[in-house]
Amino acid sequence: MALDLCTSICIDCVQKPRHILAEWDADACVWVATSDDVPGLATESDTLEALADKLKRLVPELMQANGESVDVGFRLSMIRKLHAEGCRIERPGNGDHDIWCSPHTDVRFPVDHKIKSRHTANAVLKQAGLPQSF
């Protein structure tokens, strides 16, 4: 079974879709992601949700490592802080955000795919019950 996933990333401030193929490997019991649009991408996860979460962090890093200009604003740093504190994506949102859950507050909160303002990043951290750091 294969599922064609597409993730959008801000490249030079222009949305450019990146097509990623996620396939179920029945022998290994994992989802495997590869892409011709993201050089070097080959990763796997136990669930499709965990794979999507991993790709949101990995794709911008790979693009930067391959010399592409990626405007990630405050989002990448904030996502790393959220993950380090045990916060997880509960589900994709309807549009340009995901719904996250914090173990500190047990509150669900949206995280926009593009956060350019430190005030927005700090507001998200506050909703997660974390100290403001931007």
Order of alpha helices (4+ residues) and beta strands (2+ residues): beta-beta-beta-beta-alpha-alpha-beta-beta-beta-alpha
